[in-house]
Amino acid sequence: MQSQHAAPRPASPSPDGPLVDVGQAEAALVEHYPRLVRLAYLMLPPKPGDRGRRVLTAHALVQRALPRGRTAAPAAPARPRRSAGGRSAHSARSGRRTDRTDRTERTDQAARAGRPVWAGDGDGDPGYALVRLQVVRTALRAGPSRRRGARRRRSGLPALPPPLPQVWGLRLFPRSGGAGELALEQRLSALSGPARAAWVLRGLERLSDDDVHAVLTDAGAADAAGALREADRVPAEYRLLGSPAFDPCALQARPPDLVRRRRRLKASLAAGAALVVCGALFGLPDDGWAPDGAAAPPYALNRSAQAALDPGKLTRVSPAAWKTSARTDFSVWPARGDLAGDTALLRRTLAVWARPGERVRVSATPGTPSGGPAGPPQLLYAGTVDNARVVVLHDGLRITRYAEPLDGTGGAALDFARVDGADRAGASALVLGRADGNVRYLTAPWIRSAGARDLREPGADTADLPLTGGVTPPVAGPALKSGSCASWNVLELTDGTGTRLVTDLGELVPAVLTAGRPGAAREAAGGEASRTWSPFACSLASMRSAGVRSVNAWAFAEQPLPDAGGTGPGSSLPGGGGGSASWVCTRAETWRGGGSRVQAQFRTPGGPSGVVAARAEDVPQCGEREPRVLAGVLWKSGAGTWYLLAAGSRGTTSVTATGGVEGTVRGNLLTLEAEQGARADLEGTLENGDRVSGLG
């Protein structure tokens, strides 16, 4: 039976209607979002195999439905009123009904009538009415008639608006329905956009024909009455609208065409790489150096970052500041070097520090961050060193050295070393560069003289090193040597407080050498300290590139040998013709605090060097906190007998061996016969009753 339809209403909301602001409309959209998205999904034109795009478009229509300011709501109310016969009609009431009993009653009635049941239906809410009208309007525009669609295709415009939000790498679509849902979708696809909207508004929103006519007219439909008549051709199977097949908020995910996506990704990466290369080539000036040198392109611009990259804001300390300062560390070093005024070089240095390019070699000692400076750093040196331009900066935590070749753009290097908490000894020198096994140092302003000496030859003379602007001539360095260790060159520095030895361990800051009992160690510059270090100098090679701040050698015991002569671990130590063997513990402290390395070394009389008997990391033994140590070694005498020799530091009252060799002796020295290759566990007792385990 053909229904009768009212005359069209005005095509825009009545100016006399209630004003709705953005906040009220947003509240209605959020509360009824699933219902509005289902409404948009059903009104959009169904297309085979395109349910994923239809889902995203439905969400986009609803999310764009908010007004820009205060807008008059439609004259038609948001919820239909009910006639005596049970048909829907517009409600004349305004305001939201919140009574829980009435809501439950209406939900039960909808369920008995076979209609979709909603948690909230926007009763009398002008905000919901306005948002719903906008959804209907945009849905009609997204699904044009055939004539309008043909014009749109000829003009090159898309049939659907760009779906936002986008989902990359997944295909999303609702669950599959049954035969009833499939038949209904086919019938709706045969309707025009306004007719499909009329049918959905009747079934989903439960509006009367008069109210549907008003909503379609306000949404811009040209023939709302004709749309209602066309919608009558589809049976009123409104119960199917609540099916999961029409719910764009309950989705399934599947991968897209993976092979096609991989091909597109490869093509995009190739095009992007070509664009970057072309841009970099066109951006370089004629001299081969860009303003930022080997730095990567800028990726963050803010005041702090710009200030840190401004060479004019570098901190420069007065040459006489160290004389009156309470501190004697890197913070009072003056700016030196023949290129200290080269603004372009300093700008490149700061830019590379902040964002090193892919071809810049970056190294950092363990525990040292390699990020850019937080503010303008302090300039320590900028000058020519051999065949490179070198810049050294200090930011309070780190020493940073930048080096670039004198010609060309390749080979730039950036090195970091942690130096927080440096004292007068630790801030005595820096490594400016290494070339052909030689090292150039930059000394502190308080250094009066410098010299080079072989630590393996404590009685040899020291070779004087003339200082030019605080820079030494090339000095043979031990850190880059390989093979057998025949010598170990160190730098001897003299200032107003005394003389100290520092050694290059392959880092920016040389390590300070000391000797003596932990807590009472002294700088290794005198004859006795040099003799203590001489047999054990080559063991420093195991401490390279570990962020070492200082190394102390402590001769903690002398042990008589049981027979005349012998061989040590691995039969590598020649006999000493009787006498006593020496035990020395070396401990390397790091700038970061952790990662300390401890070695107990054993040397027979007349032996050229010591042998590492035990080693450990991150232990308190042999340090200022716990100045005690216990270690042992298997040793073969000249008579061919194997012994377990063990020694503890002063204060050890007894030593016990268990395992492959067993025995206990009073005092800090243990000598027991053993088998070749035997293994034993050591434990000592101290004067206060505490226990100490063998090192390693």
KANORDA-V570979 format. One record per run of one state. SS is the DSSP state (~ for helix, > for strand, _ for the rest). FROM is the first residue (numbers start at 1). LEN is the number of residues. If there is no record, write none. Layout:
# KANORDA-V570979
ss/from/len
SS/FROM/LEN
SS/FROM/LEN
This chain:
# KANORDA-V570979
ss/from/len
_/1/18
>/19/2
_/21/1
~/22/10
_/32/1
~/33/11
_/44/7
~/51/13
_/64/7
>/71/2
_/73/7
>/80/3
_/83/5
>/88/3
_/91/9
~/100/13
_/113/13
~/126/17
_/143/3
~/146/10
_/156/15
>/171/4
_/175/4
~/179/11
_/190/3
~/193/12
_/205/4
~/209/10
_/219/5
~/224/8
_/232/6
~/238/5
_/243/1
~/244/3
_/247/4
>/251/4
_/255/3
~/258/26
_/284/11
>/295/1
_/296/7
~/303/6
_/309/2
~/311/3
_/314/1
>/315/1
_/316/5
~/321/4
_/325/5
~/330/3
_/333/3
>/336/1
_/337/6
~/343/12
_/355/1
>/356/1
_/357/4
>/361/4
_/365/13
>/378/8
_/386/2
>/388/7
_/395/3
>/398/8
_/406/7
>/413/6
_/419/10
>/429/7
_/436/2
>/438/6
_/444/5
>/449/6
_/455/8
>/463/3
_/466/2
>/468/1
_/469/2
>/471/1
_/472/3
>/475/2
_/477/12
>/489/7
_/496/2
>/498/6
_/504/7
>/511/5
_/516/6
>/522/2
_/524/3
~/527/8
_/535/2
~/537/7
_/544/4
>/548/13
_/561/5
>/566/2
_/568/1
~/569/3
_/572/8
>/580/11
_/591/6
>/597/7
_/604/7
>/611/7
_/618/3
>/621/1
_/622/4
>/626/1
_/627/3
>/630/8
_/638/4
>/642/7
_/649/3
>/652/8
_/660/3
>/663/4
_/667/2
>/669/5
_/674/6
>/680/7
_/687/4
>/691/3
_/694/3
